[in-house]
């Protein structure tokens, strides 16, 4: 009984009839996610899936296909930007084969084995050179560096074409990842530019503070007057003004107290005079003397 025992990184492989055990009935055992396409003179006559099988009839070879999800990882180098900078890209594609027959007809017609590396070679010819490279050629490195919108647009455009191409081969795209890498000298340039911007911002802040100080000093000068008195003179002037205010306040208090006392004395005098008048009237009445008109 024949087991595939596929090497690492193999997607599909052709097995000749005489490589299978058995005289009249060839036997094969397929693991989960493995599919065998039975071919006669290049034409597919049967498809079998996991389990133990006896292949009968007249056939020339089998195409064994691994349908489980696989990952293609590749560094795409020397992509030229619009401003003539070379960038690179860490490309990661997760995929699985959903139509083994389509894969065999398109990618194994003239070869005995299909590996992940060979699949990348096919993708490079169909997509990297024809789609991704022209997109990057129309993009400045400054737009590609850290600009999420630009990066997302490039990824979407490439992913759309990638799906179309993979589907013609019977392959489904599970996930795509593009991680951009930039020349070391450009990264140093970005870092130095960032530091210079920071220094410039600090200088602007410092200059702004200096302007505020100048304005403040001018306002103080207006308050002090044209003579620009010293700090001691300003303090002395303030002290003098304070003393003058206190003297004026005390005088007002004294005047108010004096006015109040004079008014009180006048009231007392009137009360005395009223009492004296009342007393004189009483005595005259007792004597029977007629009151004088006052």
C-alpha positions, 0 to 999 in steps of 0.5 A: 500500500502506497502512502504519499509521505509528501516532503515539506512545502509540496502542494501537489505531485505526480506519481507514475503507475509503476511506482504504486504497489500491486500487480493488477490493482494498485493500492494507495492510502490517502491522509486527511486533506489529501486528494488523488486525481487518476489520469489516463494520458493526461486526462483526469478520469477519477478523483479519490479522497482520504482513506484506502483505495484500489485503483483499477482500470487503465490509467497512466499516473496519479496527481496527489494534491494536499488541500490543507491550508499552507503559508507562502512567505517571501521577501520581495526586494528591489521595488522601485518607488516614484522617487527612485528609492528601493523598498522591500516587502515581506509577503505572506499568503495563506491559501488552500486548494479547493479545486484540485482538478483546476490546479492540476490542469493549470500548474502541473501540465508540464511538471512532476511536482508543485512546491510553495516556492514554485507557486511563488515563481508563478505569482511573481510572473503574474502579479509581482512584476505586473501588478505590485511593482507598477503600483509601487513605481507610482508611489513616493516613498514618503507616502508609503512610509507610515501612511496607513491609507496608502498602504491599505489601498496598495494591499486592497489593489494587490489582494483583488488581483491575487484572488483572481489569479489564485482562483484560476488555479483552483486556490482560495486566498485565506489571508494576505499580509504585506509588511514594508521595509525601507532602506536604512539610510531613509530610516536614518533620514526620517529619524534625523528629520523627526529630531530636527522638527522636535528641536524646531518646535522647542525653539518656537516655544522658547521664542514665544515665551520670550515674546510674552516676556517682552510684552509683559515688560512693556506693560509694566513700563506703561504702568510705571511711566516714562521715567522707568523708576526703580523697584525701590521707587515704585515700592516707596510710591505705593507706600506713600499712596497708602499712607495718604489714603489712611490719613484721608480716611482718618480725617473723614472719620474725625469730621464725621465724629465732630459733626455727630457731636455738634448735632448731639449738643444742639439737641441737648440745648434744645431739650434744656430750653424746652424744659425751661419754657415749660417751667416758666409757663407753670409758675405764671399759671400758679400766680394767675399771670397771663402767658406772654406770646412767644 
